[in-house]
Amino acid sequence: DIEAAKSDGSKYRGKKHSYDREAFTKVQDMSGTGAGTSQIAKATGLTRQTVLRIVGDPHGCEAALMKWGL
């Protein structure tokens, strides 16, 4: 049962994200230099929506990577 697995944080981690630690870092770096969303997406191979999610909630995305051990 998914609800039971969610209560034990080590078992249910949700869907694996489309980005890894390297892509996450590259998005952060490029965003810090003022690069646009489309430019970052092309450089990393991620979708614009994923780039926007990482830029908008870096702490949540970092936590998700940690949860997956990435």
RACORFEN-V130742 format. One record per pair of residues at least 6 apart in sequence whose ideal C-beta (glycine too) atoms are under 8 Angstrom apart, sorted by sequence separation. I is the first residue (numbers start at 1). J is the second residue. D is the distance in whole Angstrom. If there is no record, write none. Layout:
((I:J:D) (I:J:D))
This chain:
((5:11:4) (6:12:5) (40:46:8) (41:47:6) (5:12:4) (41:48:5) (44:51:7) (54:61:5) (19:27:7) (35:43:8) (46:54:8) (53:61:7) (30:39:7) (31:40:7) (41:50:8) (2:12:6) (30:40:5) (38:48:6) (41:51:5) (37:48:5) (40:51:5) (27:40:6) (30:43:7) (26:40:8) (30:44:8) (37:51:5) (37:52:6) (26:43:7) (27:44:6) (26:44:5) (37:55:7) (27:46:7) (31:51:8) (23:44:5) (23:45:7) (23:46:6) (31:54:8) (27:51:6) (31:55:5) (19:44:8) (28:54:7) (19:46:6) (27:54:5) (18:46:6) (27:55:7) (18:47:7) (24:54:6) (28:58:7) (19:50:6) (18:50:6) (17:50:8) (19:54:7) (24:61:6) (24:62:7) (24:65:6) (19:61:8) (17:61:8) (21:65:6) (20:65:8) (17:64:6) (17:65:7) (21:70:5) (14:64:8) (20:70:5) (17:68:7) (16:68:6) (14:67:8) (13:67:5) (13:68:6) (9:67:8))
